[in-house]
Amino acid sequence: MPSLRKFIGMVVLVVFVIVYAFCAMVIGDMTLQNASGWAAFAYYAVAGLVWVVPAGAIIWWMEKGGKQRT
């Protein structure tokens, strides 16, 4: 049976990804209007990968609670 920790983690992860994507999009749009194509590409490439670190931490927290100690 899924634990409450996994449910909370799932909700936090979905909300985080949505908020992060929106913030990255707004920041990129506001700051890169006159930037070159390569600068925009580099920003969106980095911004598209950075979310993995906190998402991994959330997933680690979710799984930590599911393991039974023996």
N, C-alpha and C positions, 0 to 999 in steps of 0.2 A: 504494500500500500504506500503511495507517495506521501512523503512527510510534509509538514507545514513549511519547513525550511525550503524545500524544493519549490513549493508553490510561491512563496514569497520571493525567492531568487528568480523564478521565471518572470514574475510580474516586474520586479526591479530591472531585470535584464531587458525586457521589451521596452519599458519606459526609457531606460538609459539609451538604448540604441536609437529610438525615435528622437529623443531630445538632442543627443549627440549629432545625429545626421542633420537635423534642422540647424543647430548652432554652427556646425562646420560649413554648411551651405551658405548661411547668412554671412558669416565671417569672410568666406571666400568671395562671395558676391560683392561685399562692401569694400574689401581691400584689393581685389585683383581686377578691378574694372579697366585699368590702363596698363596692366602687366602683360608681358609677352605670353605667348602660348605655352612656352616651356615652363615659365614660372607658375602658371595656373595648373599645368599638368603635374608639376612637382608638388604643389600644395595639396591638390586633390589626391594624389597618390599617397602622400604621407598621412593626410587626414583620413583616408580610406583604410589605413592600416592601424592607426593609433588606437582605435576603439577596441582592438583585440585584447590589449593588456588589461584594462579594467573589466572587460567581459570575462576574461579568463579568471580573474580574481573572484568574480561573482560565482562563476561555475565551480571554482575550487571550494568556495564557502558552502555552496549547495551540496556538493558531494561529501564534504567533511562531516556533515551531520548525518549522512546516510549510512556510514560505516559503523558496524557493531563492534564494540571492543570485546576481545576474548581473553 
